C-alpha cells in the first residue's frame, strides 16, 4: 500500500469515530438517524480490508490467525470492560451486586452491555465477523458464491425484527449479538472485495462526485419524507418504508464509500495529518468515549461540540502517555 492510501484510510476511520461520538452525544433525531446509517458499517468494511485467505485445513494456520487477529482484541475487551464497569460503579456509588452483574455481562456481550460499555458489542460482532469471512474466503473459491452467501445472510437478517428465542439480562438476544453477524459479515466481505479488486476508482473525481451527490440526495429525500430508514446494528432495528434489503444493501454502502472518497480528498490537504492521527487511535476512542461524555456532563459541560472534543482528544492523550503499552494497535486499525 502507498503511504497516501494508508492516510486516507486513517482519515476515514477518523470521520467514522467522530460520527460515533457525535451520535452518542446528541439526543435521538434526524442527525443521529443519518449517522447510524453508515458509521458502524464503515468500520466493518474497513475491517475487511486486511483479511486474506488461509489454509483452513491446517490448525497451525488458525492458531496464527487467532494470535494475530483475535487474541489482543479479546484481551483488551475484557480489561477495558472490567475497568469501565468498575469506574462507573465508583462514580455512581453502586453496590457489589451491580458490579458483579455487569462484569458477568462481558461474557454474554451484545445488547446486554450498556452505559460505559454500550459500544463493546462492536468488538463482539467484529471478531466473529472476521473469523466468518476468513473461513468463507478460505474455503469457497468463487467470489460470486462468496457474495451470494453473504448477501443471503443479509437478506435473512431482514426477515425478522429481533432475535427473541433467548433472553439474557432481560434482553432478547443471542450471546455476543451473534445474529448481527449476518449484517456485519456482508459489510466485512464488501471491504475484503474492495481491497482485492481495482480499488483505485475511489480516488477518481467522477466516482467521488457521484457518491457525494448520492449522499446528498438520500439526506434530502429522508428529510423531506420521501422515504423512511432507521437502522441500528446493535439492536437489530431496521425500520424502512421500502424493502429492507434494498435500503440496507445500498444506503450504508453509498455513505461509507462516499466517506472514503471524501477521505481521499482530505488526504491531499496540508492539515490532513490531524484527522489521520485521530484515525490511528480509533479503538481507544471507541472504548472510552461514552465514559468521557458522561464525565463531561457530570462536570457541567453541556455543549455537545465541547463534549465531542473531550471524548476524542483525551483517549489520544492517554495513548501518548502510555505509548509503550498501546503502541501495538489492533491489526484491523493499522
Secondary structure, 3 states (H helix, E strand, C coil): CCHHHHHHHHHHHHHHHHHHHHHHHCCCCHHHHHHHHHHHHHHHHHHHHCCCCCCCCCHHHHHHHHHHHHHHHHHHHHHHHHHHHHHHHHHCCCCHHHHHHHHHHHHHCHHHCCHHHHHHHHHHHHHHHHHHHHHHHHHCCCHHHHHHHHHHHHHHHCCCCCCCCCEECCEECCHHHHHHHHHHHHHHHHHHHHHCCCHHHHHCHHHHHHHHHHHHHHHHHHHCCCCCEEEECCCCEEEECCCHHHHHCCHHHHHHHHHHHHHHHHHCCCCHHHHHHHHCCHHHHHHHHHHHHHHHHHCCCCCHHHHHHHHHHHHHHHHHHCHHHHCCCCHHHC
